[in-house]
Amino acid sequence: MYAFLLSTAVIFVAELGDKSQLMAMTFATRYRARDVILAITAATAIVHLASVGIGYWIGTAFEEYQNWIAIGAGIAFLVFGAWTLRGDELTEEEASKARKATGTALLAVGTAFFLAELGDKTMLATITLATQEGWFGTWIGSTVGMVAADALAIGVGAVLGRKLPEKTIKIGAAVLFFLFGLILIAEGLGWIG
């Protein structure tokens, strides 16, 4: 129980203002909040399960690969940004189906969150916690802490999505993806701490 409470609190605080929280807000302007939360929960549970496994079995050996993971995730974010700017044209019928289709949002959001969390501070914090605390409590607690913090951002994003024009949302989302991509690449190259 201590590992659960500790990791929930640590990861919730670590996630505040993090890039993935901003991503949650952005995705909530495009998809239903329920779908975004489900995708975040699934991606977070997978990444944090791997994190506690790494922390429990390998300890600090993961740090030597952190730069490569950050560079790979940064490049993926640049691709997401370009894809967002390019946009997709949908007929009204296709748009209606897309709004109803849960799978599309789950795949898009889940993939983006999975990549964003690789090498992220919340992943590293989860690894660190797992080296000192029980793996199961750390896994569940870190997942709950992150989803709770991102749910706050999703609420804000859902409200903004009803008030902002689609072009503004598309440009804003692309800028965020580019920014996150450049930051991850700079971190991976050791240019920023």
Protein Blocks (a to p, Z undefined) as FASTA:
>chain_A
ZZmmmmmmmmmmmmgopaklmmmmmmmmmmcfklmmmmmmmmmmmmmmmmmmmmmmnomm
mmmmmmmmmmmmmmmmmmmmmmmmnopaddfklmmmmmmmmklmmmmmmmmmmmmmgopa
klmmmmmmmmmmcfklmmmmmmmmmmmmmmmmmmmmmmmmmmpcfklmmmmmmmmmmmmm
mmmmmmmnopaZZ
